[in-house]
């Protein structure tokens, strides 16, 4: 089961609250653990980024 803190259609404030939560949580780690923490987040976001890029490219293709 995947828990989503920000759902599609949520406003920018929801994303800002999520970033603030991650930042506040991460500062509790020492620098090495902080790097691991942020790296894990980036790896988790990579598939979402790739899907968004695909959708954006599809939107850029002229429809005749």
Secondary structure, 3 states (H helix, E strand, C coil): CCCCCCCCCCCHHHHHHHHHHHHHHHCCCCHHHHHHHHHHHHHHHHHHHHHHHHHHHHHHCCCC
